[in-house]
Amino acid sequence: MMVAVKTMTMTTMDLFNDAKLLEAAKKEFNDKRGPNFKYESLVGDIPPPLDIRKSK
């Protein structure tokens, strides 16, 4: 688990420090996702079970 955390941290640092690398990652992500991608919720149109934004 520590190796995974270190890997994710170092990758994030690389992306924050290198704008070209970040743009390349965004381009690859969008290319793999495809031009006709449309987000659809896995739970459908039902409301969330909890509304944490409401204060009591």
C-alpha positions in Angstrom: 0.0 0.0 0.0 2.9 2.4 0.8 4.3 1.8 -2.7 1.0 2.6 -4.3 0.6 5.8 -2.3 4.2 6.9 -3.1 3.6 6.1 -6.8 0.4 8.1 -6.9 2.0 11.0 -5.0 5.0 11.2 -7.3 2.8 11.0 -10.4 0.7 13.9 -9.1 3.8 15.9 -8.3 5.0 15.3 -11.9 1.7 16.4 -13.3 1.6 19.6 -11.2 5.2 20.5 -12.2 5.1 19.8 -15.9 2.3 21.5 -17.9 3.2 19.6 -21.1 2.8 16.3 -19.3 -0.5 17.3 -17.9 -1.8 18.3 -21.3 -0.6 15.0 -22.8 -2.4 13.1 -20.0 -5.6 15.1 -20.6 -5.4 14.4 -24.4 -4.8 10.7 -23.9 -7.8 10.5 -21.4 -10.1 12.3 -23.9 -8.9 10.2 -26.8 -9.6 6.9 -24.9 -12.9 8.2 -23.7 -14.0 9.0 -27.2 -15.8 11.9 -28.8 -19.3 10.7 -28.1 -18.9 10.2 -24.3 -21.9 11.2 -22.2 -21.8 10.8 -18.5 -24.6 8.6 -17.1 -25.1 8.0 -13.4 -24.9 4.4 -12.3 -27.9 4.9 -9.9 -30.1 6.5 -12.5 -32.3 9.5 -11.7 -33.0 8.6 -8.0 -32.0 11.2 -5.4 -29.0 10.4 -3.2 -29.9 8.5 0.0 -28.5 11.3 2.2 -28.5 15.1 1.6 -25.4 16.2 3.5 -25.9 19.8 2.3 -29.0 20.4 4.4 -28.3 21.7 7.9 -30.6 20.7 10.7 
